[in-house]
Amino acid sequence: MTSEQRTELNQEMLPRHVAIIMDGNGRWAKMRGKARTSGHKAGAVSVRKAVAFARRNGIKALTLFAFSSENWQRPALEVKVLMELFVTVLNREVDELHKHGVQLRIIGDVSKFSERLQQKIREAEQKTAGNQDMILNIAANYGGRWDIVQATQKACQAIQNGELEVADLNEEKLASYITLADCPAPDLLIRTGGDLRISNFLLWQLAYAELYFSDVLWPDFDDHAFAQAINSYVKRERRFGLTSEQLHNMLSTGDTNED
């Protein structure tokens, strides 16, 4: 199957927003007797394929976990290669994303990156800011707990500035300070590589997401593997805390209260 072929999917039930934990690069390289860094380079190719698949199939937002706040603890050489790979990918891919109407956003504490990388991020985001066909969020130096803490800090600052009353700080208001607040919540989380955890990724945003775990290592995650995840999603019943009967009654009357 080529990257340009449309995989058979149920177009009526597609998730609006898919999040992916791209795991398995290091193991993929080790299985081939290569350095871990070669796995990350192969993984960058899979990122391109995943973005193209999502765009072709009408997924409106794709969020990829590229570098967690815990990844700084990895070997220094691996971190250095990851940072350089980030710059290289930004240089190489931004024009193509822009051409296809993809808006690029980097979420996470980018202040920890080099000024060179921060500048590349700013340029990429500015160039694609007006695009509306799809949103591509890259989580870099990101952690779900960090996200909730920074949102709480912003809310506290608003209270201190007299812009918000303590009594008015509710779930909805705090959510407005969480990253991706202007995106629909992820409908589907995919984790590749076989591990069964979410690793501090989008802790707030994934509250009602469907979870899909694949044994496929990220560099091998192709259109077929992505389609399997989507087709698993469309077969599920999402109840959001309701019973099946309540959900069916709401659907039959059209009262779904969707965003």
C-alpha positions in Angstrom: 0.0 0.0 0.0 1.5 3.4 -1.0 1.2 6.5 1.1 -1.1 8.1 -1.5 -3.7 5.3 -1.3 -6.8 6.0 0.8 -7.3 3.3 3.3 -10.9 1.9 3.8 -12.4 3.7 6.7 -15.8 4.5 8.0 -15.8 8.2 7.1 -19.0 9.0 9.0 -17.5 8.0 12.4 -14.0 9.3 12.2 -12.5 10.9 15.3 -12.0 14.6 15.0 -8.8 14.6 17.1 -6.3 11.8 17.4 -3.4 11.8 19.8 -0.4 9.5 19.4 2.4 8.4 21.8 5.1 7.5 19.3 6.9 4.8 21.2 9.4 2.1 20.0 12.1 4.0 18.1 15.0 2.8 20.3 13.8 -0.8 20.3 13.4 -0.7 16.5 17.0 0.4 16.1 18.3 -2.1 18.6 16.6 -5.0 16.8 18.5 -3.9 13.7 21.9 -3.6 15.5 21.8 0.2 15.1 22.2 3.2 17.5 19.0 4.4 19.1 19.4 7.7 17.2 18.8 5.9 13.9 15.4 4.8 15.3 14.5 8.4 15.9 15.4 9.3 12.4 13.3 6.5 11.1 10.5 7.6 13.4 10.5 11.1 11.7 9.6 9.4 8.4 6.6 7.8 10.2 5.5 11.2 11.4 5.3 12.4 7.9 3.3 9.3 6.9 0.9 9.7 9.9 0.3 13.4 9.1 -0.4 12.6 5.5 -2.8 9.8 6.5 -4.7 12.0 8.9 -5.0 14.8 6.4 -6.2 12.6 3.6 -8.8 11.0 5.8 -10.4 14.1 7.2 -9.0 14.0 10.8 -9.1 17.7 11.9 -6.4 17.6 14.7 -3.4 15.3 15.3 -1.3 15.6 18.4 2.0 13.8 18.5 4.1 13.2 21.7 7.6 13.9 20.4 9.6 14.7 23.6 8.4 14.5 27.2 9.7 16.6 30.1 11.2 13.4 31.4 13.2 12.7 28.2 15.9 15.1 29.3 17.1 12.3 31.5 18.1 10.2 28.5 21.8 9.9 27.4 23.2 13.3 26.4 24.0 12.2 22.9 20.5 11.0 22.3 19.0 14.2 23.5 21.4 16.2 21.3 20.4 14.2 18.3 16.7 14.6 19.1 17.1 18.4 19.3 19.0 18.5 16.0 16.4 16.2 14.4 13.7 18.6 15.6 15.4 21.5 13.8 16.0 19.5 10.7 12.4 18.4 10.5 11.1 21.9 11.0 13.4 23.1 8.2 12.4 20.3 5.9 8.7 19.9 6.5 7.1 23.3 7.2 6.8 24.3 3.6 5.0 21.0 2.8 2.7 21.4 5.8 1.9 24.9 4.7 1.2 23.8 1.2 -1.4 21.3 2.4 -3.1 23.7 4.7 -1.8 22.2 8.0 -1.4 24.5 11.0 1.6 23.6 13.1 1.6 24.2 16.9 4.3 23.2 19.4 2.9 22.6 22.9 5.1 22.3 26.0 7.7 24.4 27.8 9.7 25.5 24.8 11.7 27.9 27.0 14.0 25.0 27.8 15.1 24.7 24.2 18.0 26.5 22.6 17.3 30.0 21.2 17.9 28.6 17.7 15.2 26.0 18.1 12.8 28.4 19.7 13.3 30.7 16.7 12.6 27.9 14.3 9.4 27.0 16.3 8.2 30.6 16.1 8.9 30.9 12.4 7.0 27.6 11.7 4.0 28.5 13.8 3.8 32.0 12.3 4.0 30.7 8.7 1.2 28.1 9.2 -1.0 30.1 11.6 -3.7 30.8 9.1 -4.1 27.3 7.8 -7.4 25.6 8.6 -7.4 22.2 6.9 -5.8 20.4 9.8 -4.1 21.2 13.1 -0.8 19.4 13.9 0.2 19.7 17.5 3.7 18.5 18.4 4.2 18.0 22.2 7.8 18.8 23.0 9.2 19.2 26.5 5.6 18.4 27.5 4.1 16.7 30.5 0.5 16.4 31.5 1.2 17.4 35.1 3.2 20.4 33.9 0.2 21.4 31.8 -2.2 21.3 34.8 0.3 23.2 36.9 0.8 26.0 34.3 -3.0 26.3 33.9 -3.4 26.6 37.6 -0.7 29.3 37.7 -2.5 31.2 35.0 -5.8 31.0 36.9 -4.1 32.2 40.1 -2.5 35.1 38.2 -6.0 36.0 36.9 -7.4 35.9 40.4 -4.5 38.1 41.7 -5.1 40.6 38.9 -8.8 40.8 39.7 -9.8 39.2 36.4 -11.3 36.1 38.0 -13.1 35.4 41.3 -12.1 32.3 43.3 -15.7 31.2 43.4 -15.8 31.3 39.6 -12.8 28.9 39.1 -14.5 25.8 38.0 -13.6 22.9 35.7 -14.7 24.8 32.6 -12.7 27.9 33.5 -9.5 25.9 34.4 -9.8 24.0 31.1 -9.6 27.3 29.2 -6.0 27.6 30.5 -4.9 24.1 29.6 -3.0 23.7 26.3 -5.2 22.7 23.3 -8.1 24.6 24.9 -9.2 25.7 21.5 -9.1 22.2 20.0 -11.8 19.5 20.4 -10.7 17.1 23.1 -8.9 14.0 21.7 -11.3 11.3 20.7 -8.7 8.6 20.3 -5.3 8.0 21.9 -3.0 5.6 20.1 0.2 4.3 21.7 2.6 2.3 19.6 5.4 0.0 20.9 3.3 -2.3 23.1 3.4 -0.5 26.4 0.0 0.0 28.2 0.3 3.4 29.8 -0.2 7.1 28.9 3.1 8.3 30.3 2.0 11.7 31.6 0.6 12.7 28.2 -2.5 15.0 28.0 -3.8 13.9 31.4 -6.6 16.5 31.5 -7.5 16.3 27.8 -7.7 12.5 27.6 -10.4 12.2 30.3 -13.0 10.6 27.9 -10.7 9.5 25.0 -10.8 6.0 23.7 -7.4 4.2 24.2 -5.8 2.0 21.6 -2.5 0.2 22.2 -0.5 -1.2 19.2 2.4 -3.6 19.4 3.8 -2.0 16.2 7.0 0.0 16.8 6.6 3.6 15.7 9.0 3.4 12.7 6.8 0.6 11.4 3.5 2.4 12.0 2.1 2.7 8.5 -1.3 3.5 6.9 -2.5 0.0 7.6 -1.7 0.2 11.3 -3.3 3.7 11.6 -6.4 2.4 9.8 -6.6 -0.5 12.3 -6.6 1.9 15.2 -9.3 4.1 13.5 -11.5 1.1 12.7 -11.2 -0.1 16.3 -12.4 3.3 17.4 -15.4 3.5 15.2 -16.7 0.2 16.5 -16.8 1.4 20.1 -19.7 3.0 22.0 -18.7 6.3 23.7 -21.0 6.9 26.6 -19.3 9.8 28.5 -20.6 8.5 31.8 -24.1 7.7 30.5 -25.8 4.3 30.2 -26.2 2.8 26.7 -29.9 3.4 27.0 -29.5 7.0 27.8 -27.0 7.4 24.9 -29.3 5.7 22.4 -32.3 7.9 23.5 -30.1 11.1 23.1 -29.0 9.9 19.6 -32.5 9.1 18.5 -33.7 12.6 19.5 -30.6 14.4 18.2 -29.9 15.8 21.6 -26.2 15.0 21.9 -25.0 18.3 23.3 -21.8 18.0 21.3 -19.3 20.9 21.0 
